[in-house]
Amino acid sequence: MSKVVVLSQVREKITALDQELLKLLGERRQLSLSVAQSKIDTVKNVRDETREEELLIDLIQRGHKLGLDAHYVAKLFHVIIEDSVLNQQAWLQERANVQHESPITRVAFLGAKGSYSYLASHRYFSRRVDSIVEIGCDSFDSIINTVESGQAEFGMLPIENTSSGSINEVYDLLQHTSLSIVGELTQPVEHCLLTSQKTSIEAIDTIYCHAQPYQQCAKFLSQLNNVKFEFVDSTAAAMAKVQELNTPNCAVIGSQEGGVLYDLISVKDKVANQKENHSRFIVVARKAVDVAVQIPAKTTFIMSTHQQTGALVDALLVLKENNIGIKKLESRPIQGNPWEEMFYIDVDCNLHHTDMQSALNKLNSIAKQIKILGCYPSESIQATPVPKVLLESNTPV
């Protein structure tokens, strides 16, 4: 009995500490926004990687004295720093685009509650608005139309996945839309095999899924015997179907986070082909945004070149000569023009930077066609590296 009492007391202390940690994290976030406010007048970059590295080294050394593993401290504060950077960026962007504020933020995305697009939408806008009005769509084309027609302020579109590659349908739609890319988000994708009842994998004979998760989990799925696959328009539709059927022989490929919304349980975690599986989403809107100068920016444009030897190489050299780094280069066929390609290019540069303007002036003179799809804050936050010796040694340097 005494052991039960002691355990109860320990748990109470842990709960109290957890609540105190949450309070401190909230205070830290507010202080980080004060830092963002100070950068308006000084025009300093959001990130100061030298200070971040010094901070991490100091925290790892202090953690060592408290018996905390260096990897644990580094991982924990990488997440905290990332949250601070993203919140500062969101705040600065709000200040730079006051004209875009709206009392109601309507967001169009693929599927319904629980879909990966649904989760990405809530994650992205959680830093920007108090709440969103959800508009689930049954196709990428429908998302574009919903935003173009003014029924939604924003659309969330998946553009590529680290496992299954580029989503060509979205690239093709971007050729013809008048919408601008105003943001991006990289969402971890953790596929699970979900069911409505506790069951075994061997008892499952039908799996509902969207085509993208099916591709991303092909290795695991190919090992299953006597299983029929039913393809649906979205992961949310698949989860809703399995919930409705409520039988132990039906399953869905989806996220555990989304499955909770449909009272589904995981019978097998981490079924994706790759251990590190991420999807990149873009946010589109009718109006372009200005990116605050303190924020790292990306510019996306599409370009077609003349049908002559070395035309693409000449265009890419223009970017190199202007010190502009290419993050993504994708080619897609031009509809109605056999054997001609449209090139999609993501670069690390603000559209209004002198280097970017110089490059565009030159490209306009040598390319067949150029269309700017958008300039937007880069949300690919790379973890600040710390000295390897700190992570490998139990003794602080």
N, C-alpha and C positions, 0 to 999 in steps of 0.2 A: 504493500500500500504506500509506503514511504517513497518508493521509486516512482510510482505514478504521480505523487504530489510533486516530487522534484522535477520530473519531466514536464509537468504542467507549468511549473514556475519558470523553467528554462524557455519553454515555448512562448510564454507571456513576455519574457524579456526580449526574445528574438522579434516578436511582433512589434513591440515598442520601438526597437532599433530600426526595423524596416520602415515604420511610419516616420521616424526621425530622418532617415535617409531620404525619403520622398520629399519631406519638407525642405531639406537642404538642397536637393536637386532643383526644386522649384525656385528657391532663392537664387541659386546659381544661374538658372536660365534667365531670370529677371535682370541679374547683373550683366549677363552677356548682351542683353538688349540695350543696356545703358552704354556698353562698349560700342555697339553699332551706332548709337546716337552721336557719340563723340567723333565717329569717323566721317560724319556728314561734312563738317567744316574742314577737317584735316585731309579729306579725300584719301585716307589710307585704305589699303586692301583689307578685305574681310579677314583673310588668313595671314598670320605671321608665323610661318613655319619654324623660324629660328626660336621664337618664344615657345611654340608648342613642343619642340624637341627638348628645350631646357626644362620645361614643366614636366614632361614625361620622365626625364632622367631623375629629376628631384623626387617625383612621386614614387618611382620604382625603388629608389634608395631608401626613402622613408618607409615604404611598404615592407622592404626587407627587414628593417628593424622591428616591424610588427609581426613578422612571420608570414608575410604574404608573398606568394610566388610572383616573379617578375612578369611572366606571361599573363597572369590573371590581372595584375594592375594595368599593364599596357592595353589589354583588350577592353577592360572596363572603361578606361579613360579615352580610348579611341572612339568609343560609342558616345561618350559625353561630349567630346570635342566636336564630333560630327554633328550632333544635335545642336550645339552652340553655333557652328558655322551656318547650318541650314536655316536656323531661326533668324540669325542676323541677316542673311541674304534675303529671306522672305520679308523682313521688316523694311530693309532698304528698298526692295522692289516696290513695296506698297507705297513708300514715300515718293518714288520716282514715277509712279503711274496712278496718281490720285484720281485721274479722270476715268479710270477703269473700275473704280469701286462700285459695287452694287449691293443693295440691301438683301437681295436674293441671288444666290449663286446656284445656277442649275447646271448640272454636269451630265453629259451623255456618255455612256460607256457600253461595252458589249455584255449582254446577259443581264442577270438580275442579281439580287443580293447573294454574296458568297463567291461570285466569279472573281478571277484574278484581276480583271479590270475594275470591278467594284472595290476590291481591297486596295488597289493602287490609287483609285480616285479618293478614297477616304484618307489614305496616308498622305497624299500630296496636299490636299486642301485642308488637312488638320492644322497646318502651320499658317494658313492664310485666312480662313473664315471660321465662324463659330459652327456653322452647319451647312449642309448642301441639300439641294433638292435632287433626288436621284432620278435619272431618266434612263432606264434600261432599254437597249436596242438589240435587234436580232441580227445585225450585220454591220460591217465597217462602213459601208455605203450609207446606211441609215444614220450612223453617228455623224458623218459629214453633213448629210442633209438636215439633220436636226439642228446643228449649230449654224449652218448657212441660212436657214430659214428664221433664225432668231428664237427658236423654241428652247435653246439652251445657250448659256454664255460660253461654255467650254465643252470640249470633247476629249476623251482619254482613248488613245490608240496605241496598241502594242506594235512596235516597229521591228524588234529583233529579239532573239533568244540565244543564249550561249550554247544551247544544245541543238536546237532545230534550225538556227540561222535566221536569216531575214524573212519578214512576212511580206511577200511580194505584192499581195493584194493592196496593202496599205501604201506601199511605195507607188503603185500604179495610180491610186486615187489622188495622191499628192500632186501628180502631174497636172490635174485639171481643176482642183479646188481653188477657191479664192481665199481660203482660210490661211492664217499664219500660225506657225509653231511658236508658242509663248512659254513653254516649259518642258521639262523632261523629268523622268523618274526611273531609277533602276530598282526593281522589286525582286527580292529573293523568291524563288519558286521552289517550294518543298512539296513535291507530289506525294500523296499517300493513296492507299487503296481503302476506300471508305464504304461502310455498309450501315444499314439501319438497325441491324441486330448483331449480337456477338455470334461469330461464326468462324469457320476455318477457310483458308484459301481454297482448299480442295473442294469445298461445297459450293463455290461460286461458279456459275455457268454463263452468266451474262454480265458484261461490263459496259456501262454507259460512259461516253467520254466525248470531248471535243477533239478535233483533228490534231491540234497543236500538242496538247498533253500526251496524246497517243504516240506521236513521233518522239517526244521527249522521254518516253518510258518504254520505247520499243524493245529494249533488251530484256527487261523484266517481263513484259507482256508476252514475248515470244516463248518464254519458258512455261507458260500456263497451257494446260491440256484441256481440250473440249470446251473452250470458252468462246462465246459469241460476242462480238463487239457491235454495239449500237451507237452510231455517231449522231450527235446533236449539235445545235447551233452554239452552245456555250456550256461551260462547266457548271454554271448555275442551273441551267435546264437539266443537266444530267443529275445533279444532286437532288433537285426537286422531284425528278422521276423516281429515283431510288427511295426517297422518303415516302412518296406516294405508294409505291409497291409494297414497301415494308416487309420484304421477304429475305431470308438468309442467303439466298442464291444469287442475289443481284448486288452489284457494287459499282462504284464510280471512282475515276481518277480525279483527285482534286486536292485542295489544301485542307489541312486539319483546321485552320482558322475559319475557312469558309464552311467546312462541314459542321462546325458547332452551330451555325445558324440554321441548319436543317436537322439537328439532333442526330447527326451521323457520327460513327466512331471509326477509328482507324484500326484495320487488321494487319496493315503492313506499312511502315514508314519508309521514307527515302527510297522510292522506287524509280527515280529518274536515272537516265543513262549516265549523267555526270553528277558528281558529288556537289560541285558548285554550279548551280543552275539559276540563272538570273534572266529576267525579261526587262527590256528597256521600253518604256512608254514615252510617247510625246503627248503634250497637251496642246490642243489647237483652239483658236478663237477667231472671231471675225476681224478683230483689230490687233495690229502688231503692238508690241510693248517696247519701251525703252529700258535697256539694262543699265542699272547704276554702275558708274565707273569703278566702284570698289569691288565689284563682283566679277569673278571669272565668267566669261561668256562664250557661247558657241553660236556660230552662224551656219545655217543650212541652206544650200542652194542647189538647183538642178541646172545642168548644162548639157547642151548637145554641141558636137564639134563637126567641122566640115569633114567630108569623106576623103581625107588625104593622109598619107603616111606621116606618123609622128604628131598628129594634131592633138591627141590627148596628152602626150608627153610635153608638148609645148605649153599646154594650159597648166599642167601641174607644176612645171618649172616656174611659172609666174608666181604661184603660191610660195614656192621655196625661196625665190629671190626676194620676196617680201616678208620672210621670216614667219610664215603662217603654217602651223602644224595641221596636218590632215588627220582627223580622228576616224573617219569612215568614208569609204569610196564604194559605191554600189552602182551597178549598171542594170538597166531594164530596157527592154525593147520599146521603141516608139510605135504606138498603135497606128496602123495605116501606112507606115514607112518601113517596108521590109528591110532587114539587116542593118537598120540604124538603131543606135543606142542612146538613151538618156542617162546621164551620170548624176547620181546623187552624192553630194559631198558635204560632210560635216567638218568644220574647221574650228580650232581653238582661237577665236578672235572676235572681238566686238565689231558688229557691222559698221559702227561709226568711227572705228579706229582708223587713223591715217593709213596704216599698212593695208587694211582691208579695202579701203576706198581706192588706194593706188592699184591694188591687185584687180579689183573689179573693173576699173577703167581700162586696164590692159586686156583683161579677159573679154570685155565687150567688143574690143576691136579685132580679136582673133577667133572667138567662138561663134557658132551659128546662132545660139540662143542661150540666154541666162535668165533664170527666174529665182528671186530670193524667196525662200519658204519661211524664213524667220530667224530672228536673233533672240536668244533667251539665256537665262542663267544656267551655268553648268552645275548640275547637282551630283556629279561624279566626284565624291570627296575621297581622295586618296589618303590612307592612314599615314600620319607622320612617322617616318622610320626612327627607330632608336638604335643606339650602338649594339651590335650583335653580342658583344662581350657581356652586356647587362643581362641579356636574355639567356645566355648559356651558362653563366656563372651564378653561384649562390652567394658570392661575395660582391658587395657593391664596389664600383670603381672609385 
